[in-house]
Amino acid sequence: MSTTSIHLDRLLEPLAGCLSPEVAAKVADLRADDAMQDRIDYLAQRSNEGLLTAEEREEYAGYLHAIDVIAVFQAKARSMLRRHP
């Protein structure tokens, strides 16, 4: 687990403790809509090719940070669902 994930895990723990099973299931199933996923995929491809503009690089970094937060929160939601089916 990366240092960022460890910090996010600690920061999100109090919030995860407030989840009902219904909300935890929705968090666990959260996905980007098609338009957002297409944009992330486009930026990822441009990043891999070294073609991002400074503005795109900032936008992509924001998406990656949000994805990290969501992934940690989803892991907490899934863990809660396993403990309280």
VENZIHU-V793869 format. One line per field, one symbol per residue. phi: phi as a letter, one per 30 degrees, with the letter a starting at -180 (. if undefined). burial: I if it has 9 or more other C-alpha atoms within 8 Angstrom, else O. A space follows every 10 residues. Layout:
phi->???
burial->???
//
This chain:
phi->.deddddded ddeddddcdd eddeddddce bddedddddd dddddddddi cddddddddd dddddddddd dddddddddd dddbd
burial->OOOOIIOIIO OIIOOIOOIO IOOIIOIIOO OOOOOOIOOI OOIIOIIOOO OIOOOIIOOI OOIOOOOIIO OIIIIIIIOI IOOOO
//
